[in-house]
Amino acid sequence: MGLGLALLVLLSAKADGLDKKASSALSHYIMGVFHEDLGQLDEAITEYKKALKVDNENLTIHLNLASSYIKKNETAKAIDELSQASRIDPEAIEPHALLALLYSSQGELELATREYESALQNASKLEPQNIDIYKNLGLVYLKQKKWKEAEDAYLWVVKLAPDDPQAYFYLASVYSETNKNDLAEIQLKRALELKPDYPEALNFLGYLYVDQNKNLDEAESLIRRALESEPENGAYIDSLGWFYFRKGDFEQAVKELEKASSLMEDPVIFDHLGDAYFQVKDIENARISWEKSLKLKPEQEKVKEKIEKLNK
């Protein structure tokens, strides 16, 4: 935070001037900013701590102290200061955003996701018409598998921006994850009406058809249109391989799915590849593929059952 803005935040002057407490905190804070700007982090930390002894409920001072700790790679201390800042002002954005970055850097993805959610929720209160905030909040909800919250976020985006194809795409993702395939299909068609060359939506709708074993000719056309845009996209090649599987052309399915698995490590691709190997009687490679799928996503009960059947 710049010194000018910080001064406005810190000044709590009344008509008769600053009280001694505010003046003392401000003095130490100014010196902290001075030392931090010069790269004298130990001195800055000392001054910020002195300021907090006078005014421990000051959000700005906690944020600056956290900033100094971050610059010194003292992550645990920075997290403590940011946590205090978020307690002081639960609707502030910056403490949660910085906490998310710190947790993410430490591999604490669940904690990072929680803080991203809080930051975006607070941002949405300040800018309730900002569709980008709701799009990102919806993505966080998708990651957390909070389907109702994700649906509400994207329905709000659709209301604010009815011509935004991406909003319909992500709304389709919510419906697909909750086994509402008819609703997902409607949203994807709407996205493609708005943006006919939308490769992600083309592939998504094509795969949706293939996975339900319906409209296979149309599905092939959709998937190949997506591949025209991104011929080396592993997800799109997986969709094409799964199309061949549904058509009963298992040799071609193996070929496409092997290529997809070489381009990206994904549990769904390895599951599909295992199914294709099994159909061409390549039992050992089927086992290897299913085991790779399970390693990437251990909670897949259906894949576990396939392996158990092979073992029996």
C-alpha positions as CSV (number, residue, x, y, z in Angstrom):
1,M,0.0,0.0,0.0
2,G,1.4,3.4,-0.9
3,L,2.2,5.8,1.8
4,G,-0.3,8.4,0.7
5,L,-3.2,5.9,0.8
6,A,-1.9,4.4,4.0
7,L,-1.9,7.8,5.7
8,L,-5.6,8.2,4.8
9,V,-6.4,4.8,6.3
10,L,-4.4,5.4,9.4
11,L,-5.4,9.0,10.2
12,S,-8.2,9.0,12.7
13,A,-8.2,12.7,13.3
14,K,-11.2,14.4,14.9
15,A,-11.9,18.1,14.7
16,D,-9.4,18.8,17.5
17,G,-6.6,16.8,15.9
18,L,-4.9,13.4,16.3
19,D,-5.0,11.7,19.7
20,K,-1.7,10.5,21.1
21,K,-2.3,6.8,20.4
22,A,-3.0,7.4,16.7
23,S,-0.1,9.8,16.4
24,S,2.3,7.3,17.9
25,A,1.1,4.4,15.8
26,L,1.3,6.6,12.7
27,S,4.9,7.6,13.5
28,H,6.1,4.1,13.8
29,Y,4.1,3.1,10.7
30,I,5.7,5.8,8.6
31,M,9.2,4.7,9.6
32,G,8.3,1.1,8.8
33,V,7.2,2.1,5.3
34,F,10.4,4.1,5.0
35,H,12.7,1.2,6.0
36,E,10.7,-1.3,3.8
37,D,11.1,0.9,0.8
38,L,14.8,1.0,1.4
39,G,14.9,-2.8,1.7
40,Q,15.7,-2.6,5.4
41,L,13.3,-5.3,6.4
42,D,14.4,-6.0,9.9
43,E,14.1,-2.3,10.8
44,A,10.7,-2.2,9.0
45,I,9.4,-5.1,11.0
46,T,10.6,-3.5,14.3
47,E,8.7,-0.3,13.5
48,Y,5.6,-2.1,12.4
49,K,5.6,-4.2,15.6
50,K,5.9,-1.0,17.7
51,A,3.0,0.5,15.8
52,L,0.9,-2.6,16.5
53,K,1.7,-2.4,20.2
54,V,-0.1,0.9,20.2
55,D,-2.9,-0.1,17.7
56,N,-3.2,-3.9,17.3
57,E,-6.5,-3.6,15.5
58,N,-5.1,-1.8,12.5
59,L,-5.6,-3.7,9.3
60,T,-3.1,-1.7,7.3
61,I,-0.2,-2.2,9.7
62,H,-0.8,-6.0,9.9
63,L,-0.8,-6.1,6.0
64,N,2.5,-4.2,5.8
65,L,4.1,-6.4,8.5
66,A,2.9,-9.5,6.5
67,S,4.5,-7.9,3.4
68,S,7.8,-7.6,5.1
69,Y,7.7,-11.2,6.3
70,I,6.9,-12.4,2.8
71,K,9.9,-10.5,1.5
72,K,12.0,-12.3,4.1
73,N,10.5,-15.7,3.2
74,E,9.1,-16.0,6.7
75,T,5.9,-17.5,5.5
76,A,4.5,-18.7,8.9
77,K,4.8,-15.3,10.4
78,A,3.2,-13.7,7.3
79,I,0.3,-16.1,7.5
80,D,-0.2,-15.2,11.2
81,E,-0.4,-11.5,10.4
82,L,-2.7,-11.9,7.4
83,S,-5.0,-14.1,9.6
84,Q,-5.2,-11.4,12.1
85,A,-5.9,-8.8,9.4
86,S,-8.8,-11.0,8.1
87,R,-10.2,-11.2,11.6
88,I,-10.1,-7.5,12.0
89,D,-12.0,-6.9,8.8
90,P,-13.7,-10.1,7.6
91,E,-14.9,-8.3,4.4
92,A,-11.4,-7.2,3.3
93,I,-10.1,-8.8,0.1
94,E,-6.4,-8.4,0.3
95,P,-5.7,-10.6,3.4
96,H,-7.6,-13.5,1.9
97,A,-5.9,-13.1,-1.5
98,L,-2.4,-13.0,0.0
99,L,-3.2,-16.0,2.2
100,A,-4.4,-17.9,-0.9
101,L,-1.1,-17.3,-2.6
102,L,1.0,-18.3,0.4
103,Y,-1.0,-21.5,1.0
104,S,-0.7,-22.3,-2.7
105,S,3.0,-21.8,-2.7
106,Q,3.2,-24.3,0.2
107,G,1.0,-26.9,-1.6
108,E,-1.8,-26.4,0.9
109,L,-4.4,-26.4,-1.9
110,E,-7.5,-26.8,0.2
111,L,-6.6,-23.9,2.4
112,A,-5.7,-21.8,-0.7
113,T,-9.0,-22.6,-2.3
114,R,-10.8,-21.6,0.9
115,E,-9.0,-18.2,0.9
116,Y,-9.6,-17.6,-2.8
117,E,-13.3,-18.2,-2.2
118,S,-13.4,-15.7,0.7
119,A,-11.5,-13.1,-1.4
120,L,-13.9,-13.5,-4.3
121,Q,-17.0,-13.5,-2.1
122,N,-15.8,-10.2,-0.6
123,A,-15.0,-8.8,-4.0
124,S,-18.5,-9.6,-5.2
125,K,-20.0,-7.6,-2.4
126,L,-18.0,-4.5,-3.6
127,E,-18.7,-5.1,-7.3
128,P,-21.9,-7.1,-7.6
129,Q,-22.1,-6.4,-11.3
130,N,-18.6,-7.7,-12.1
131,I,-19.1,-10.9,-14.1
132,D,-15.4,-11.9,-14.0
133,I,-15.5,-12.1,-10.2
134,Y,-18.5,-14.5,-10.4
135,K,-16.9,-16.5,-13.1
136,N,-13.8,-17.1,-11.0
137,L,-15.9,-17.7,-7.9
138,G,-17.9,-20.3,-9.9
139,L,-14.6,-22.0,-10.8
140,V,-13.6,-22.2,-7.2
141,Y,-16.9,-23.7,-6.3
142,L,-16.5,-26.3,-9.1
143,K,-13.1,-27.2,-7.7
144,Q,-14.7,-27.6,-4.2
145,K,-17.6,-29.6,-5.7
146,K,-20.0,-27.0,-4.3
147,W,-22.5,-27.6,-7.1
148,K,-25.4,-25.4,-5.9
149,E,-23.1,-22.5,-5.2
150,A,-21.4,-22.9,-8.6
151,E,-24.8,-23.0,-10.4
152,D,-25.9,-19.9,-8.6
153,A,-22.7,-18.1,-9.6
154,Y,-23.1,-18.9,-13.3
155,L,-26.8,-18.3,-13.4
156,W,-26.0,-14.8,-12.1
157,V,-23.4,-14.3,-14.8
158,V,-25.9,-15.4,-17.4
159,K,-28.4,-12.9,-16.0
160,L,-25.8,-10.1,-16.1
161,A,-24.3,-11.1,-19.5
162,P,-26.7,-13.3,-21.5
163,D,-24.4,-13.2,-24.5
164,D,-21.4,-14.6,-22.7
165,P,-20.7,-18.1,-24.1
166,Q,-18.2,-19.0,-21.4
167,A,-20.9,-18.7,-18.7
168,Y,-23.1,-21.2,-20.4
169,F,-20.1,-23.5,-20.9
170,Y,-19.3,-23.5,-17.1
171,L,-23.0,-23.9,-16.3
172,A,-23.0,-27.0,-18.5
173,S,-20.0,-28.2,-16.4
174,V,-22.1,-27.9,-13.2
175,Y,-25.0,-29.8,-14.7
176,S,-22.7,-32.5,-16.2
177,E,-21.1,-33.1,-12.8
178,T,-24.5,-33.5,-11.2
179,N,-25.8,-35.9,-13.9
180,K,-28.2,-33.4,-15.4
181,N,-27.1,-34.1,-18.9
182,D,-30.2,-32.7,-20.6
183,L,-29.6,-29.3,-19.0
184,A,-25.9,-29.5,-19.8
185,E,-26.7,-30.1,-23.4
186,I,-29.0,-27.1,-23.5
187,Q,-26.3,-24.8,-22.1
188,L,-23.7,-26.1,-24.5
189,K,-25.9,-25.5,-27.5
190,R,-26.5,-22.0,-26.3
191,A,-22.8,-21.4,-26.0
192,L,-22.2,-22.7,-29.5
193,E,-25.0,-20.5,-30.8
194,L,-23.1,-17.5,-29.5
195,K,-19.7,-18.8,-30.5
196,P,-19.8,-21.6,-33.2
197,D,-16.0,-22.0,-33.2
198,Y,-15.8,-22.6,-29.4
199,P,-13.5,-25.6,-29.3
200,E,-14.0,-26.5,-25.6
201,A,-17.8,-26.4,-26.1
202,L,-17.6,-28.4,-29.3
203,N,-15.6,-31.1,-27.6
204,F,-17.7,-31.0,-24.5
205,L,-21.0,-31.5,-26.4
206,G,-19.5,-34.2,-28.6
207,Y,-18.1,-36.1,-25.6
208,L,-21.4,-35.7,-23.8
209,Y,-23.2,-37.4,-26.7
210,V,-20.5,-40.2,-27.0
211,D,-20.6,-40.9,-23.3
212,Q,-24.4,-41.3,-23.5
213,N,-24.0,-43.4,-26.7
214,K,-26.3,-41.2,-28.7
215,N,-26.1,-38.8,-31.7
216,L,-22.8,-40.4,-32.6
217,D,-22.5,-39.0,-36.1
218,E,-23.1,-35.5,-34.8
219,A,-20.7,-36.2,-31.9
220,E,-17.9,-37.1,-34.4
221,S,-18.5,-33.9,-36.3
222,L,-18.4,-31.8,-33.2
223,I,-15.2,-33.5,-31.9
224,R,-13.4,-33.2,-35.3
225,R,-14.3,-29.5,-35.4
226,A,-12.7,-29.0,-32.0
227,L,-9.6,-30.9,-33.2
228,E,-9.3,-28.6,-36.2
229,S,-8.6,-25.8,-33.7
230,E,-6.3,-27.9,-31.4
231,P,-5.1,-31.1,-33.2
232,E,-2.8,-32.1,-30.3
233,N,-5.2,-31.6,-27.5
234,G,-5.2,-34.8,-25.5
235,A,-8.7,-34.3,-24.1
236,Y,-10.2,-33.9,-27.7
237,I,-8.3,-36.9,-28.9
238,D,-9.6,-38.9,-25.9
239,S,-13.1,-37.9,-27.1
240,L,-12.4,-39.2,-30.6
241,G,-11.0,-42.4,-29.2
242,W,-14.1,-42.9,-27.0
243,F,-16.2,-42.2,-30.1
244,Y,-14.5,-45.1,-31.9
245,F,-15.0,-47.3,-28.8
246,R,-18.7,-46.6,-28.9
247,K,-18.8,-47.4,-32.6
248,G,-17.1,-50.8,-31.9
249,D,-13.9,-49.9,-33.7
250,F,-11.7,-50.9,-30.8
251,E,-8.4,-51.0,-32.7
252,Q,-8.8,-47.4,-33.8
253,A,-10.0,-46.6,-30.3
254,V,-6.7,-48.0,-28.9
255,K,-4.7,-45.9,-31.4
256,E,-6.4,-42.6,-30.5
257,L,-6.4,-43.3,-26.8
258,E,-2.7,-44.2,-26.7
259,K,-2.0,-40.9,-28.4
260,A,-4.2,-39.0,-25.9
261,S,-2.5,-40.7,-23.0
262,S,0.9,-39.7,-24.4
263,L,-0.2,-36.0,-24.4
264,M,-1.7,-35.8,-20.9
265,E,-1.9,-37.8,-17.8
266,D,-5.6,-38.0,-17.0
267,P,-7.5,-40.7,-15.0
268,V,-10.4,-40.7,-17.5
269,I,-8.1,-41.2,-20.5
270,F,-6.4,-44.1,-18.8
271,D,-9.7,-45.6,-17.9
272,H,-10.9,-45.4,-21.5
273,L,-7.6,-46.9,-22.7
274,G,-8.0,-49.8,-20.3
275,D,-11.5,-50.5,-21.6
276,A,-10.2,-50.4,-25.2
277,Y,-7.2,-52.7,-24.5
278,F,-9.6,-55.1,-22.7
279,Q,-11.8,-55.2,-25.9
280,V,-8.9,-56.2,-28.1
281,K,-7.8,-58.9,-25.5
282,D,-4.7,-57.0,-24.4
283,I,-5.3,-57.9,-20.7
284,E,-2.0,-56.8,-19.3
285,N,-2.1,-53.4,-20.8
286,A,-5.7,-53.0,-19.7
287,R,-4.6,-53.7,-16.1
288,I,-1.6,-51.3,-16.4
289,S,-3.9,-48.5,-17.8
290,W,-6.6,-49.0,-15.1
291,E,-3.9,-49.0,-12.4
292,K,-2.5,-45.7,-13.8
293,S,-6.1,-44.2,-13.7
294,L,-6.5,-45.3,-10.1
295,K,-3.2,-43.9,-9.1
296,L,-4.2,-40.5,-10.5
297,K,-7.7,-40.7,-8.9
298,P,-7.9,-43.3,-6.1
299,E,-11.6,-42.9,-5.3
300,Q,-12.8,-44.5,-8.6
301,E,-14.9,-47.5,-7.5
302,K,-15.7,-48.7,-11.0
303,V,-12.1,-48.8,-12.0
304,K,-11.3,-50.7,-8.8
305,E,-14.0,-53.2,-9.7
306,K,-12.5,-53.7,-13.2
307,I,-9.1,-54.5,-11.7
308,E,-10.6,-56.8,-9.1
309,K,-12.4,-58.8,-11.9
310,L,-9.1,-59.2,-13.8
311,N,-7.4,-60.4,-10.6
312,K,-10.1,-63.0,-10.1
